[in-house]
Amino acid sequence: MTSTAKSWPAGYRIHPRETGLPAGLVKAFAALPTAAIGDAMSRNVGTYGLRQYHRRLETVLCGPALTVRVRPGDNLMIHKALMMVQPGDVLVIDGGGDLSQALMGGLMRTTCLAKGVAGIVLDGAIRDLVEWAEDGVPVFARGHTHRGPSKDGPGEINVPIACAGMAVMPGDLIVGDADGVVAVRASDAEEVLARTLRHLEREAQIRESNQTGSADPERFDAVLRAKGLPV
């Protein structure tokens, strides 16, 4: 029997872009803080160790993930991914956390602008910081260096990756703001949206009770008593 599956050289793989997130769902998540989304998903998800390189703190990154895994210091597959992106996509790149060579710079940012990329999440380094600080392409990266990358490969596109401690599947909904970046499985997005909205309602009630001085002391005293403290 002849196999119709594409055969890739070792270390190289390119899968088609995932689709399926409704525009209305993406818009709804773009209005939610990442901290609340994370709280709605057990508070133990999202990136750590990345910093925001775009200037405006209020900028929100939101869109479906096009994932890339590269050899540290090499950006061949990122260039290929930029040929595949659609407007509104978020490039999520596993660069192994390496800071010895920048994986993206100002020229690639120009391509991102032309393609309508919704943002970059990069577990690696960037360069040309003045350009990235401008409006247009929000970027979260591990760090920066002036040293440029090689373009030899290997790498993979649209495969499951780990980016700054966060598991990301192709097509996951990525949301990033001044607090950090979270990934929501596409199949779970509707449920997580509902949970997040309920969580924000509870937070609004707590905020009001804090402001009016009417917070219930039992909220924490009951927890302390359960641990054996006589309060």
N, C-alpha and C positions, 0 to 999 in steps of 0.2 A: 504494500500500500504506500502510495506517495504522500508525504506530509505536505500540507499547504502552509504550515507555520514558517515564518521568516526566521532564518538562521543568522544570528549576529556573532561577530567576533567576540572573544572573551573580553569582558569588561565594558562592552558597548551594548546599549539597548535603547530603542526609541519606540514608545507606544503612542497611539493616537491620543489627542487631547480629550479629556473627559468633559461631558456636557450634562446639563440637566438641572441646574439651579435656577429657579424662576427669578426674574428680575425683581419682582415685588418682595421676595424673601431676602434677597441681598440688600435691598433698600431698607427693609425693616431692621436688619442686623446693624446696618451702618449707623443707625440712630441709638444704638445701645452701647454702654461702656463695657470694655473688655473685662473689667473687674467683676461686673454683675454676671456676665456670661460665664466667666470662670467659676463664680460662686454657684451658678446653676448646674455646673458640671463637677461638683464635689471639691472644688477649690484646689485641685492638684494637677491642673492641666495648663499648658501654655509654655512659651519660651522663657528662658532665663539667660542672663549674660549678654543680651543684645542691647544696643543703645540706638536711640532715634537720631538720625542725621539730617532730616528735613527740619527746617527752622520753626515752623508754626506748630506749637504744642497741640492745638485743637484739630489738626489734620487727622482724618480717619482713613485707614486703609481697609478696604472690604471687597472681597471677590473670591471666585473659585480658584483653587490652587492648580498651577501647572508646576509640577515638581521636577527638580533637577538634582542629580548626584554627580559630583565631579571629583577628580583627584585634587587634593589640596594644592593650590597654586596654579591650577590649569582651568581655563574657561572655555575650551572648545565647545562643550555641550551647552553652555549658556548662550553662545552665539546661535547655535542650532535652535535652541528653545525660543529665542527671539524671532525666529522665522516662523514659528508655529503659534505664537500667542494670538489671542483675540482681544479686542477691546474689553477692558474690565477684568482681565485675568490678573492674578497675583503670582509672581515668580517666587517660589519657595525653594531655596538652594541649600543643599547639604555640602558645605565646603570643608567639613571636618574640623571647624573651629580654628583653622590655620590662619595666622596673621602675618606670615612671612612674605606673601605676595598678594596684591589686590586682585580680586576676581572681576570687579566691575569698576568702570570709571566714567568720566564725562561723556565720551563718545557713545558708550552703550546707553547712557542715560538719554541721549538724543534719540536713539532708536526706540527706547521705551516710550518717550513722549509721542513719537510719530505713530507708534502702534497702539497707543491708548492703554498701556499697562497701568493697572490700578495701584501697583506698588511692588516693592521688593522686600523679601525677608531672607537674609543671607547669614548663614553660620560661617562667616569668613570675613575678609577685609574688602573695603572699597578704597578708592582714591578720588582725587578731584573734589574735595569736600565743599568748596565754595559753590560748585554747580549743583551738587546734591542738596544743598541747603535751600535752593530756590523752590518755589511752588511747582507742582506738577507731577512729581513721582515720589511719594513717600517711601522712605527706605529705613529699614531696621537692619543693622549689621553688627557683627561681633567686634569690629575695630577697623582701623585704617592704616595704610602705609603707602608711601610713594612708589614702592617696588611693583612692577607690572607682572602679569601672568605669562605662562606659556600657553600654547594652543595645540597641544598634541593629543589630548585625551588621556585615558579613557573617560567614560561617563555614561550616565543613563538619564532618560527623560520619561516622565510620567510613570514612575515606579514608587512604591512606598519608601519614605525616607524618614530619618530623624534629623530635626533641625533645632539646634539649641535646646535639647532636652524635650522636644515636642514631636510626637509621632504625627506624620502627615501622609494622607493618602491622596492620590491624584483626584481632583475635583472637590476636595474638602473646602468648606467655606472658611476663609481666613479673615479675621477681624483684628486690626491693630490700632491702638491709640497711644496716648502719652504714658499709659500704665503698662503696656506690653502687647503681646500678640497671642491669640488663641486660635485653635483650629477646631471646627465643628464638622463632624462627619455629615456628608450630604444627606444620608438616609435618616439622620437624627435631627436635622435642622429645625423642622417644624416643632418637634417636641421641646428642643432646647429653647427655641424662641418663646414658647408658652411659659416654660419654667422661669426664664429670665424676666419676663413681664410680671409674673407673680412675685418674684423675688424683689423687683423694684418697688412694687406696691407695699410689701412688708417694710422695706427700707424707708419708704416715705412715712409710714406710720411711726417707725422708731425715731426718725428724725424729728417729727412733730412732737413726740413725747419728750425727747431730749430738750427741745427748745422751750417747751412749756414747763419743764420740771416735773412731769407726771409719769416718768418712766417707772415701771413696776420693778421693785427691788428683787422680786422673786425670780426674775429672768436669770440672774446669776447666783443668787443665794441658794436656789434649789440645786443647782449644779454643785456648789460647794458642799452642801449638806450631804449630797449623794456620795461625795468623796470622803465623808467622815469628819468634816470640819463643823464645829458647833457654832453656826451663825444663825 
